[in-house]
């Protein structure tokens, strides 16, 4: 998905998330900090690397999907093609 996200035109990014590229990158910085803080805030039940591998690997992909989901509210079938 990251190869799809980088070349997104500003107009398309705004249509899918409601944010332009500058606002998205600004929000991504805050999202990175909060996501890392959340990961280290409570003790783990399992060691790092256990469990299923994430399909949305980067924080950029995660933030994009969250914003896209809240703006467009895709159905289950549509989400399958995005991830």
N, C-alpha and C positions, 0 to 999 in steps of 0.2 A: 504494500500500500504506500510505502514511503516514496517509491518512484512515481506514484500518481500525485502525491501531495506537493512535491517541490515545484513542478512546472505549472501548477494551477494558476490561471490568470486571476488577477485581482477581482475581476467581475464575477468569475465563477466561485472563488473563495467566499466572496460576500454573499452570493446567492445560497451557498450551501451552509455557511456558518453564521452569517449576519455580521461578520467582521472583515475589515480590509486586512491586507498583509501586515501592515505596521501594527495595528491593534492586536492581531493574532500573535505576532512575535513578542509583543509586550506582555500579553497575558501568558504566553508560554514560559517566560522567565519566572513569573510568580507561581505558575503551575508546577514547574520543575522543583522549586524550593519546597512547596507544600507537599508534593508527592514524595520527595525524599524524606521529609520530616515525618510523614505518616508511616512510611515503611520502617523507620527506626524507632517509632514511638512506643511500641508495645513488644513484649517478648514473643518470639516465634515458637510455634508448636512443632514445626519441622525444620530441618536444615535448609539452607539456601540451595536452590536447584531441584528441590523435590516437587512433585506434582506436574501438572500439565504445563507445557510451554505456551506462553502468551502469543496470540496471533498479532496483537497490536504491540509491537516490540518497543518502539520509541515513545517518549512522552509527547512528541509532536503528533504522532498517530493517535494516541489516546485522547489528547485534547481535541483534535479535529473530530474524532468520532463522538465525543461527548457533546460538543457544540452542534454538530450535524444532527444528532439524535434529538436534542431539545428543540432545534429549529424546525426540522422537517418531520419528526416522529414517523420514521419508516416502519412498515409492517415487518413481520418476521421474515417473509420471503425476500424482501428487498435488502434487509440487513445481511442475509446470507451472502449476497453477491459483493458486498462491500468489505467484508472481513477476510 
